[in-house]
Amino acid sequence: VPVFVANDANTAVLGEHTFGDAGDGGLMLVRVGTGVGAGLVLEGVLLHGHRSAAGEVGHVVIDPDGAECACGRRGCLETVASASGVARTFRRTTGLRRSALEVAELARTGDQAALQAFAVAVAGLSEAMAAYAALLAPEIVSIGGGLSGAAELIMDELAQSLDDRLSFHRRPQLVTATLGSDAGVRGAGLLGWDHLI
C-alpha cells in the first residue's frame, strides 16, 4: 500500500483552506499545542519549503535570553506559547505545577498568574506572527491546536498585540480554526489523493 508522510500543520492548513472558512486569500494556520507549528497556503498553493521545512514558527527566537528549547536553542516561541510553555511560565511565577488546561481554567476565574502566563504566550505569538505578516502577507491567520480551546483568553489580546507590532503591513484577519482536529485528517486525505492521481 502506498504511504505518504506529511507535516501535521501542512495537512491542517490544507484541510482548513479547502473545507473551512478560509476565503480565497492566503492562509496561515498556527497550531498551538504540545508545540507550535504553522502551515501556509498562499495563492492556492501549499508551501512546503526545502525538505518540507516551511512553517516552523515555533522555533523563531523571540527572546535570546529565554528558556532553553527542546531544539537546543534559547527563547524559541515554543518555550512560551506551547502548552508546556504556558505551564512553565505559570510555574516560574507561582512555584505550582499545573497543566496548560488547568492554567486556562484559573485564568477564566481571574487568577493573575494564569492571566500573565497567557499574556506572555500572546506576546510571543504576536511577535512571530508580525514577522510572518511582514514577509508573507497572509490574508487570514487561523489559530488551531489545543490552545484554540482557550480562544476567549487570547484572541482579542492577540489581535491588539499584533496591531501594535505592525505599521504599514496588511494586518491579517485572526480567526480560530473551524474544523478542529478534522482539519489535519481532511488535509492528509487530500495530499494522499493528490499523490495517487
Secondary structure, DSSP 8 states (H G I E B T S, - for coil): -------HHHHHHHHHHHHSS--SS-EEEEEESSSEEEEEEETTEE---GGG-TT-GGGSBS-TTS-B-TTS-BSBTHHHHSHHHHHHHHHHHHS----HHHHHHHHHTT-HHHHHHHHHHHHHHHHHHHHHHHHH--SEEEEESGGGGGHHHHHHHHHHHHHHH-SSS---EEEE-SSTTHHHHHHHHHHHHHHH-
